[in-house]
Amino acid sequence: MQINITKAQQLKPLPDDSGLGFGTLFTDYMLNMDYDPENRWHNPRIEPYGPIQMDPSTMVLHYGQAIFEGLKAFRTESGDIRLFRPKDNIRRFNTSARALCIPELDEQFVLKAIKKLIRLEQRWVPKAAGTSLYIRPTVIAMDPFLGVRASHTYRYFVILSPVGAYYAEGFNPVKIWVTRDHVRAVRGGLGEAKTPANYAASLYAGEEAHRNSYTQVLWLDGVEQKYIEEVGSMNIFFVIDDEIVTPALNGSILPGITRDSVIALGKAWNMRVSEKKIAIDEVMAAHENGKLQEIFGSGTAAVISPVGELKYGDKVIRIGNGGVGPVADKLFKAITDIQYGKSEDLFGWVEKI
Ligand code: COI
């Protein structure tokens, strides 16, 4: 399929790289593609960034049939631009598509189209330390219809946003609040798909955490509210007795690409790494016994986010010395060094555009 480009009349001025936040600025162009049962995915095109016109009855607005992804492009010191594990993102996009009854996309074509968009927008890939170009592929259900069923028509789009740190804390430790009143996802539900519903489900408890001066919520399983699942919008890791431990994927946990990178690096460093069911009580007990060394979240947006404090019921515990632990620090450096081309890409994670 040919990707047509419609040029913008005027290009936006570039922002100051050093003051970038997360997800507030958008580039000049976006990628669009449509689906209908007769033509399947068709009409891929790059057009000026702008509003999507839709009927008020458009299905995505009513029933949330949508999926998205998040990946990043990085500028190396020599000026090259690289994507981090884009094929894994695109594969997960299709896994989410299946969960939401959305027609899958051709993975090779999508990668080619995203690379074409980034090449056109390369001036937007920021240079300052810790910055990148965040890429947000999305599919939304487009039928103008109020009956509950899967839509017949869809829009795929990709928007780009130059970003700095995701949290105001940057790489400094965040405080997390364990909720027993709310769950993010349930067994047999949508938890492993990247779909807006999971983020909507996280808002109420997130607000409650904020009101209590906590940054993020630690999610327990939706059945017994006993086993740890995720933190905020990230996967979660513990260092207990020198072992890296993370909840095993169980259908309600997002299979994070940064999560997978942490596991691969931990193993490559000959550390003990295990993916298993882990109860909040075990974590509290490990803290009591002096064996809980670190807790951190992992995700594309923040990469690694150390946890300095955790509140569970009326217990508040300080993790390590409340600062950034050595494993979180080493992982953050190792992952970002690969992303920015400062160290060898031993795992084949980086893709030039
Ligand atoms: C990530 O960690 O990349 C996320 O999933 C957060 C994103 C929804 C902004």
Boltz pocket constraint, residues with backbone or C-beta under 6 A from the ligand:
constraints:
  - pocket:
      binder: B
      contacts: [[A, 70], [A, 233], [A, 234], [A, 298], [A, 299], [A, 300], [A, 301], [A, 302]]
      max_distance: 6.0
